[in-house]
Amino acid sequence: MLQITNLHANVGDKPILKGLTLSLNAGEIHAIMGPNGAGKSTLGYVLSGRPGYEVTEGSVTFNGQDLLALEPHERAAAGLFLGFQYPVEIPGVSNVQFLREALNAQRKYRGEAPLSGGEFLKVAREQAGALGMDMDMLKRPVNVGFSGGEKKRNEMVQMGIIDPALAILDETDSGLDIDALRTVGDGINRIMRKPDKAVLLITHYQRLLDYVKPDFVHVLDGGRITRTGGAELALELERDGYKELAA
């Protein structure tokens, strides 16, 4: 599904990714772990097409398409979803309206008919209910006044409504208490653990991986993948840290 080959990327004049190579197949969940400044968030931003991140070398294909040749909205319509470490607030824009417009814009790009208001609300209720979110929260401005856990839960509702093929989740566990962590983990499994989908899960900690069991764990350090293993690698990192691994 996703093939990253020798990817180099700069932020301004500073090289961040320095020859990263990674493959994700449909049906797989991959976790990316690594120390601060290693390039984890940069990888997510480069894949999603965020401005200010310049690819200087390498290639990325997504379901046979040259991902780097697509604009950010085209990447989203092709099935890529980016979950933010710190979801932004959008005052004056209701969740319901935002999500309906986003979903129908993607459907239009793919040549599909837009959902009517009633059809969309049915989907939204199903996704909100599955994550224990009251529909009244979806009528509020996007993330305004939400706690950290509510923002992440709202993002899982967004992901369920958009129904992407590939989810890149950047420290989705950041700021979550135990109950919210379990809810978010269950949401990722319910929405994305399917044979035609894949997840790239960027995290600092092993705790989310208790709920979302990865097929592979990768260590990203110095802008490249330095080690790959199974779920046991995350436990090793939790126990020994990155310095010990480098030693």
Backbone torsions as a table, in degrees:
resi	resn	phi	psi	omega
1	MET	NA	-51.6	-179.8
2	LEU	-123.1	126.5	178.3
3	GLN	-127.8	114.2	177.9
4	ILE	-108.3	126.1	-175.6
5	THR	-128.2	117.7	172.8
6	ASN	49.4	49.5	-174.0
7	LEU	-81.3	124.7	174.3
8	HIS	-118.4	137.3	179.6
9	ALA	-149.4	144.7	178.9
10	ASN	-114.6	151.2	165.3
11	VAL	-114.9	109.8	-168.3
12	GLY	65.6	-128.2	177.8
13	ASP	-96.8	4.0	-174.1
14	LYS	-97.1	119.1	175.2
15	PRO	-68.9	131.5	179.1
16	ILE	-115.6	-54.6	175.1
17	LEU	-92.2	133.0	-169.1
18	LYS	-134.4	57.4	177.4
19	GLY	100.2	42.4	-177.6
20	LEU	-81.1	130.2	177.1
21	THR	-128.3	131.3	-175.6
22	LEU	-159.7	141.3	177.2
23	SER	-125.3	133.7	173.0
24	LEU	-121.6	128.0	174.4
25	ASN	-97.5	155.6	174.3
26	ALA	-57.4	140.9	179.9
27	GLY	89.5	0.6	-175.7
28	GLU	-110.4	150.2	171.3
29	ILE	-119.5	122.5	179.4
30	HIS	-115.0	134.2	174.8
31	ALA	-104.2	136.6	175.2
32	ILE	-111.4	122.0	177.3
33	MET	-124.9	159.8	179.5
34	GLY	166.6	164.6	-178.4
35	PRO	-69.7	167.1	176.2
36	ASN	-58.6	139.8	178.2
37	GLY	80.2	7.9	-176.8
38	ALA	-77.6	-22.1	-179.5
39	GLY	115.5	12.0	-175.6
40	LYS	-64.5	-53.3	179.4
41	SER	-66.5	-35.9	177.3
42	THR	-58.0	-40.7	178.1
43	LEU	-58.8	-46.7	178.8
44	GLY	-61.4	-42.1	-179.1
45	TYR	-68.2	-39.5	178.0
46	VAL	-63.1	-44.2	-178.7
47	LEU	-65.7	-33.4	-178.3
48	SER	-85.7	-12.6	176.8
49	GLY	88.4	27.1	-179.3
50	ARG	-65.8	133.4	178.1
51	PRO	-60.3	148.7	178.9
52	GLY	95.1	-5.4	178.9
53	TYR	-113.0	109.4	-172.5
54	GLU	-102.1	121.3	174.3
55	VAL	-82.7	123.8	-177.3
56	THR	-105.8	-15.4	-179.1
57	GLU	-165.1	154.0	176.2
58	GLY	98.7	-178.3	-176.1
59	SER	-144.3	155.5	175.1
60	VAL	-138.7	123.5	173.6
61	THR	-115.4	142.1	-179.9
62	PHE	-131.7	112.3	-175.9
63	ASN	50.1	43.0	176.0
64	GLY	85.0	-6.1	179.5
65	GLN	-96.7	149.9	171.7
66	ASP	-75.8	100.5	-174.3
67	LEU	-63.2	-37.3	-175.3
68	LEU	-69.0	-17.2	179.0
69	ALA	-84.8	-7.8	-176.3
70	LEU	-95.1	146.5	171.6
71	GLU	-72.0	160.0	-178.2
72	PRO	-53.5	-42.7	-179.3
73	HIS	-68.9	-28.3	176.8
74	GLU	-72.3	-35.7	176.5
75	ARG	-64.9	-41.2	177.9
76	ALA	-64.0	-44.1	179.7
77	ALA	-66.0	-27.5	178.0
78	ALA	-75.9	-10.4	174.6
79	GLY	118.4	14.6	-179.3
80	LEU	-99.8	135.5	-179.8
81	PHE	-128.0	132.2	176.5
82	LEU	-113.2	121.8	173.2
83	GLY	-96.3	131.0	-172.2
84	PHE	-90.0	148.4	172.8
85	GLN	-64.0	-39.8	178.7
86	TYR	-126.4	87.6	-179.6
87	PRO	-56.3	135.7	-174.7
88	VAL	-83.7	154.4	174.1
89	GLU	-92.2	140.5	178.2
90	ILE	-126.7	87.5	-179.0
91	PRO	-61.0	142.0	175.2
92	GLY	84.4	-3.7	179.9
93	VAL	-119.1	117.6	-177.8
94	SER	-73.1	147.1	176.1
95	ASN	-53.6	-46.9	-176.0
96	VAL	-60.5	-47.6	-178.2
97	GLN	-66.4	-42.6	179.1
98	PHE	-58.5	-47.5	-176.1
99	LEU	-71.8	-37.4	178.0
100	ARG	-64.7	-43.4	179.1
101	GLU	-64.3	-41.4	-180.0
102	ALA	-63.9	-46.2	-178.8
103	LEU	-64.8	-45.6	-177.6
104	ASN	-69.9	-30.2	175.1
105	ALA	-63.7	-41.0	177.9
106	GLN	-68.8	-40.4	178.6
107	ARG	-62.7	-40.8	178.0
108	LYS	-62.2	-43.3	179.6
109	TYR	-60.2	-35.6	-178.9
110	ARG	-87.4	2.4	179.4
111	GLY	79.6	21.4	179.9
112	GLU	-101.4	153.4	179.9
113	ALA	-71.1	143.1	177.8
114	PRO	-69.0	153.8	175.1
115	LEU	-82.1	138.9	173.6
116	SER	-70.6	169.3	178.3
117	GLY	-57.0	-44.0	-179.9
118	GLY	-66.4	-41.5	178.5
119	GLU	-63.6	-41.6	-179.9
120	PHE	-66.5	-43.0	-178.6
121	LEU	-62.2	-33.3	176.7
122	LYS	-63.3	-45.5	178.1
123	VAL	-63.0	-44.2	-177.9
124	ALA	-63.1	-41.8	178.4
125	ARG	-62.9	-41.8	179.7
126	GLU	-61.5	-46.1	-177.5
127	GLN	-70.2	-41.2	178.7
128	ALA	-64.9	-43.1	179.6
129	GLY	-62.3	-38.6	-179.6
130	ALA	-65.3	-24.7	179.9
131	LEU	-105.9	10.9	176.4
132	GLY	68.3	29.5	179.9
133	MET	-104.7	130.2	177.7
134	ASP	-69.6	139.1	-179.8
135	MET	-60.5	-25.0	178.1
136	ASP	-60.8	-30.6	179.4
137	MET	-69.4	-30.1	178.3
138	LEU	-73.3	-15.9	178.2
139	LYS	-87.7	-10.9	-179.8
140	ARG	-80.6	162.5	175.5
141	PRO	-57.9	147.8	-172.8
142	VAL	-56.3	111.7	173.6
143	ASN	65.5	2.1	-177.5
144	VAL	-72.7	123.0	-179.5
145	GLY	77.3	6.2	179.7
146	PHE	-81.3	145.5	170.1
147	SER	-71.7	170.3	178.1
148	GLY	-57.9	-43.4	179.3
149	GLY	-66.5	-37.4	178.5
150	GLU	-66.7	-37.3	178.1
151	LYS	-63.1	-42.3	-179.1
152	LYS	-70.4	-36.8	176.0
153	ARG	-65.3	-40.7	176.9
154	ASN	-61.3	-38.2	179.0
155	GLU	-66.4	-34.7	176.1
156	MET	-67.1	-36.5	174.7
157	VAL	-62.5	-43.9	176.8
158	GLN	-57.3	-45.4	-178.6
159	MET	-63.7	-40.0	178.9
160	GLY	-64.6	-37.7	179.6
161	ILE	-71.5	-45.7	-179.4
162	ILE	-68.3	-35.1	176.9
163	ASP	56.3	62.8	-176.2
164	PRO	-76.0	166.8	173.3
165	ALA	-85.1	-35.1	-179.0
166	LEU	-131.1	123.6	176.6
167	ALA	-109.0	125.0	172.5
168	ILE	-106.1	111.5	-172.2
169	LEU	-112.6	110.0	-174.0
170	ASP	-92.7	101.0	178.3
171	GLU	50.3	51.5	178.2
172	THR	-60.1	-24.2	-179.1
173	ASP	-82.3	-5.6	-177.1
174	SER	-61.8	125.5	175.4
175	GLY	78.7	10.6	-177.2
176	LEU	-94.6	139.1	170.6
177	ASP	-82.7	-179.0	-172.6
178	ILE	-61.5	-44.7	-178.2
179	ASP	-66.8	-43.3	179.6
180	ALA	-65.6	-35.7	179.0
181	LEU	-62.1	-43.1	178.8
182	ARG	-65.5	-41.5	179.7
183	THR	-62.2	-45.3	179.8
184	VAL	-66.1	-42.5	178.1
185	GLY	-60.5	-43.7	177.8
186	ASP	-63.0	-37.1	178.8
187	GLY	-65.1	-42.5	177.9
188	ILE	-60.8	-44.8	-179.8
189	ASN	-63.7	-43.8	-176.3
190	ARG	-65.9	-41.6	-174.2
191	ILE	-83.3	-39.5	-165.7
192	MET	-112.3	-15.8	-178.7
193	ARG	-82.4	77.1	-177.9
194	LYS	-139.0	156.2	-173.8
195	PRO	-65.9	-17.5	-179.0
196	ASP	-106.4	12.4	-178.4
197	LYS	-127.3	165.5	177.9
198	ALA	-147.9	157.5	-178.8
199	VAL	-133.5	134.4	168.9
200	LEU	-111.5	108.5	-170.4
201	LEU	-107.2	107.8	-179.8
202	ILE	-92.1	123.8	-176.1
203	THR	-151.7	153.2	174.2
204	HIS	-90.6	-24.3	-167.1
205	TYR	-125.4	153.9	-178.5
206	GLN	-76.5	-18.7	-168.0
207	ARG	-60.0	-38.2	178.6
208	LEU	-64.8	-29.6	-177.0
209	LEU	-73.3	-9.5	170.6
210	ASP	-68.3	-27.0	-177.8
211	TYR	-102.8	-33.8	178.3
212	VAL	-113.4	94.6	-174.4
213	LYS	-73.4	115.6	-178.7
214	PRO	-81.5	150.4	172.4
215	ASP	-77.8	-33.7	179.5
216	PHE	-140.4	146.9	172.1
217	VAL	-121.3	130.3	-179.5
218	HIS	-118.2	142.2	172.0
219	VAL	-98.8	121.5	175.8
220	LEU	-104.9	119.4	-178.2
221	ASP	-146.2	132.4	179.9
222	GLY	64.8	25.4	175.6
223	GLY	86.0	9.2	177.6
224	ARG	-148.3	162.6	176.4
225	ILE	-76.2	121.5	-177.0
226	THR	-105.8	-17.0	178.9
227	ARG	-160.2	145.3	178.0
228	THR	-133.9	139.3	177.4
229	GLY	-157.3	-167.1	176.5
230	GLY	-90.9	-165.4	-177.6
231	ALA	-59.9	-25.4	-179.6
232	GLU	-65.7	-23.9	178.4
233	LEU	-64.6	-37.0	178.0
234	ALA	-63.3	-39.4	177.1
235	LEU	-65.0	-38.4	177.7
236	GLU	-63.5	-43.0	178.8
237	LEU	-65.3	-39.7	178.9
238	GLU	-62.8	-37.0	-177.6
239	ARG	-78.6	-44.9	-168.7
240	ASP	-106.6	-20.2	-177.9
241	GLY	80.3	173.8	-175.4
242	TYR	-80.6	-31.5	179.6
243	LYS	-62.7	-41.5	-179.9
244	GLU	-66.3	-37.3	179.2
245	LEU	-65.7	-42.0	179.6
246	ALA	-65.7	-33.2	179.8
247	ALA	-68.4	NA	NA
